[in-house]
């Protein structure tokens, strides 16, 4: 059974930083692309960043230069370092993986940026 557990959310002032972690319990973790999504109140869930098994990252334009996604395959964990946060980054952040054509999500972690 695939499980994802996020941690690291919280409250931060604008311009500050937060780091998120996602522990993924899946066989052969290193083979899978893992994504971070977020959903702000009243908005659709959107992809923020993803990282391939080989470590290649992709970011949406609004977070480029501010967010860094990384992974430690020895720990089955993906990270999202978020710097220079703004109120527009306030959302619930979710970790996601697709294995064997099935989508798995974590429970989400709240990130709140105060202006």
C-alpha positions in Angstrom: 0.0 0.0 0.0 1.3 3.4 -1.0 1.3 6.1 1.7 2.5 9.7 1.7 3.0 11.7 4.9 3.8 15.4 4.7 5.3 17.5 7.5 6.7 20.9 8.0 3.9 23.4 7.3 3.1 26.3 9.5 2.8 30.1 9.8 5.4 32.4 8.5 5.7 36.1 7.8 6.0 37.3 4.2 9.6 37.0 3.0 10.3 34.1 5.3 11.1 30.5 4.6 9.6 27.1 5.3 10.6 23.5 4.4 8.2 20.7 3.7 8.9 17.0 3.8 7.1 14.1 2.2 7.8 10.5 3.3 6.7 8.1 0.6 6.1 4.5 1.5 6.3 2.7 -1.9 8.5 0.0 -3.3 11.2 1.2 -5.6 10.7 4.8 -4.6 13.7 5.9 -6.7 11.8 5.1 -9.9 8.9 7.5 -9.3 8.3 11.1 -10.1 6.9 12.9 -7.0 5.0 16.1 -7.1 4.0 18.9 -4.7 0.6 20.4 -5.3 -1.2 23.2 -3.4 -4.7 24.3 -3.0 -5.6 27.8 -1.8 -9.1 28.6 -0.5 -11.6 28.8 -3.3 -9.1 27.7 -5.9 -8.3 24.6 -7.8 -5.4 22.4 -6.8 -2.3 23.2 -8.8 1.0 21.6 -9.5 3.8 23.5 -7.8 6.9 21.4 -8.5 7.9 17.9 -9.4 11.0 15.8 -9.3 11.8 12.7 -11.3 13.4 9.6 -9.9 16.7 10.8 -11.3 16.4 14.2 -9.6 15.3 16.5 -12.4 13.1 19.3 -11.2 10.2 21.2 -12.8 8.6 24.3 -11.3 5.6 26.5 -12.2 6.6 30.0 -13.1 5.3 31.6 -10.0 7.7 29.7 -7.7 10.8 29.6 -9.9 13.8 31.0 -8.1 12.0 30.8 -4.7 11.2 27.1 -4.2 13.5 24.1 -4.4 12.4 20.5 -4.7 14.8 17.8 -3.8 14.8 14.1 -2.9 16.7 11.6 -0.8 16.2 8.2 -2.3 17.9 6.5 0.7 15.2 8.0 2.9 12.2 7.7 0.5 11.6 11.4 1.1 11.0 14.4 -1.1 11.5 18.0 0.2 10.2 21.4 -0.8 12.2 24.3 0.4 10.2 27.5 0.1 12.0 30.9 0.4 10.8 34.5 0.0 7.2 33.4 0.7 4.3 35.7 -0.1 0.7 35.7 0.9 -0.1 34.2 -2.5 1.7 31.0 -1.4 -0.8 30.4 1.4 -2.4 27.0 0.7 -2.6 23.4 1.8 0.3 21.6 0.2 0.0 18.0 -0.9 2.5 15.5 -1.9 1.5 13.2 -4.8 2.8 10.2 -6.6 1.3 8.1 -9.5 2.2 4.4 -9.5 0.7 1.8 -11.8 -1.8 4.4 -13.1 -3.1 5.2 -9.6 -2.8 8.5 -7.9 -1.8 8.7 -4.3 -2.0 11.8 -2.1 -0.8 12.8 1.3 -3.1 14.3 3.9 -1.8 17.8 3.2 0.0 20.4 5.3 -1.1 24.0 5.8 1.2 26.8 4.9 0.0 30.2 5.9 2.0 33.4 5.0 1.1 36.5 6.9 1.7 39.9 5.3 
